[in-house]
Amino acid sequence: MLVKHVTQEQLEATLAKVNEQFDGNIVFKRIQPARGYNRWNVTLTVKDSRGPGGRISHSGRRVAAACWHAYGTFFDNLPEQARYVAPVVVGYDRWGRETTKRQERQPGDEWQDWNIGSVMSPLYYSEACQCNG
């Protein structure tokens, strides 16, 4: 995801706040400067896929990635100095081709959820973890 108008210190402080809820299991997989001032490419992952905030694939296997709830908590805890964040959402069109949509988002906005399973066996990101909710 691309996060704009925040410093690296603000991102790290936000992650520390998120880890209060996820028992220190969430870490940055990637945090690198993007083109422009105070813009960052950020990806969250987990230390332990069995721990809080770990994601499950559509087949039921554990994935070394942060779940939908961890990402949503991260967005909601961004500092108030952050004017907005702009996650780059990668999805698939109805023919299975990869497409990229850009969605401007404010901390506290409703979280976007989409199907990562199949038509026959749907699984939404919000269901792909052991979180209670």
N, C-alpha and C positions, 0 to 999 in steps of 0.2 A: 504494500500500500504506500501511497505517497502522502506524506504529512507535511503541511505547509505552515509557515508562520510560528514555528516553535524552535527552541534551541535543543541541543542534545541533552543539556542538563534537565530541561523540562520533560523530555521523553523518558530519561532515566528516573526522574522523580515519579512520573506517572506509573512506570513499571513497578517501582517499589510499593506504591499504593495498591496496585493490582495484586501484588504478591502477598499482601496482608490477607486477602480473601482466598488465594490459591496456594497457601502454605509455601511460598517461595519457589514454586515449581515452574513458573513462567520466566523465560529468558528471551533475549533478542537473538534470533537466528541471523538476522541481517539488520544493520543500522548504518547506512552510508549516505553521505551527502548527495543530494540530487542537484541538477542544474538550477541555479537561482539562489537567493538568499534565504537562509533558514528553511530549507526544504530537505526532507529526508525520505529515503526509501527504507521502509521498516517491515520486517517480518518477525512474527512471534513464534516460538516453539516451546517445548517443554523439556525439562531435565529428565523426567521419568514419565514415560507414556502411560504408566499405570496410575500415576498420581493425579491430583486435581488439575483440571484444565486440559487434560489429554484428549485428543480426538480419536474417533473410531471411524474406519472406512465403511463404505456401503456393504462390504462383505463381512464386517464385524471384527476385522483385525485392528489392533491398536496402531495408531499413526503417530510418529514423532512430530506433532504439530499442535499448536494451541487451538482449542475449540472455539466455537462461535461465541460462547458466553465470555471467555477470556478476552477475545477481541472487543466485544461490546463493552465490557467493563473497562478496558483500556481506553476506548473512545470516550466513555462517560467520565473518566477521571482525568482527562487532559486538563492541564491548568487553564484557568480563566483567561490568562494572557493570550492563549491560542485563539485567534479569530475564527478559524475554521480548519477542518481537515478535509482532504480530498482523496479518499481511497480509490485506487484503480481496481475495479472489479473485473475479473476475467470469468467469462461464462461461455456457454455454447449455444449456437442457434439451433433451430429445429432440425437441421441436417447434420449436426454434430461438428460443425466447423467452429473453431475457437474465435470468439469475438471479444472485444474489450469495450467496456462502457465506463464512462467517467461520471461519478456522482459526487457533487459537493455535499458535505455533511457537517453539521454542527454537533459538538458534544451534547448528549442528551436526546438527540434525534432517535426516532424509532430504528431499530436494527434491521438490516435487510437479511432475509432468509430465502434460500432457494434449494431446489432439489439437487442432490448430488448422487442419487441412486438412478434408477431407471424408471420407465413408464410402468413396467410390470411390478417393480419392487421399489417404490419411492422411499427416499430417506432425505429428510431436510437437515441442513447444517445444525439447526437447533436441537435435533434429536441425536446427533452423531457424537455423543459424549456421555459421561456418567454423571454430569451435573444434575442437580435437582430442579434447575429451572430458570 
